[in-house]
Amino acid sequence: MRFNLIGPFEIVSDDGRTHLPSTPKVCQTLALLLTRPNEIVTSDCLVQELWGERPPRSAITTLQTYIYHARRMFESEQLIPSERALLVTHAPGYLIAVNDDEVDIRVFERLVARAQTELSQGQPAAAAGHLNRALELWRGPALSNIPAGDMLSGHIVHLEEVRIRALELRIEADNQLGRQRESIPQLRKLVNDYPLNEWFHGQLIAALGCSGRRAEALQAYQNLRRILHDELGLEPSPELQRLQLQVLNPPASGSTSRPLPPTEPVRDQLRVPTFA
């Protein structure tokens, strides 16, 4: 069985059938439990996710009903063996007992952390492979088909940050493998998707410069300068200003020097925060 949260929430059985509880709040309950697999999530935490600061008087009883319906779905749809305890009542709340490889967010985070270690150890090809596998898990915005309260919203933001880190790592791996020219189409998409991310802009400017496309590199810098000025009233960072000067003043003929991209922001090991 597989629980997919990166994109529309869905439960995929071993034989490939896709399931989704009919009640949105049952989906919401399961999704929150799955962000903390094999950990007790308190009833108070689940109530806060489902109803915020103004829960009904019947919140605990209604939550118990949602847990009951979730268990019935797993049993009636024969998603798990009858002897498997999947959704466990464990004071002061509930626990969902799954393997890490059954939850796509755990697989994603593990692949990104592994790739980051490989990259720091000088293994860019292996890192690129694991990053490609991680990014292929994204089917769209996380949990896009269910409501999200404060708890799930925080985890969705965290997942998006890890995705950005994975994209940064993949660009860094491509740089180390000498694939700057090949990375230009992806970088153009990234600066469009994340217009305020100066690191992506710097990578695009450097890749264009290294590919002999000076005019496009300078235009990319001007595009960034306009975005920062219009949106934030800021100028590009000193690092990017130096990169522009490198493009404006290329080395003398015969030199092998190339414009250097901005320093990578992703050397620290991946840390996955715990959501209370």
Beta strands, then each sheet from edge to edge (+ up, - down):
strand 1: 2-4
strand 2: 10-12
strand 3: 18-19
strand 4: 41-42
strand 5: 87-90
strand 6: 93-96
sheet 1: 1+ 2- 3+
sheet 2: 4+ 6- 5+
end
